[in-house]
Amino acid sequence: MSYYRLLFMKSFEGPVMGAKEIAARDDVDAVRIARSHVCEQPLELWCDKRKVKRFPPAEAPQSAFSF
């Protein structure tokens, strides 16, 4: 079991707005878990000092009405 840190970023240049610890079997498992946290801000997944993956921000859902 490895430990990962998922960083919630204001932008990919920073700053870090928050973090979540993830325990996973390997990088593939950690990426799968991290994908469930994709939101309207960029994310970075790290294992110690190694960046595993960047997740771009998800687009905000479009309203049914456009003004």
Order of alpha helices (4+ residues) and beta strands (2+ residues): beta-beta-alpha-beta-beta
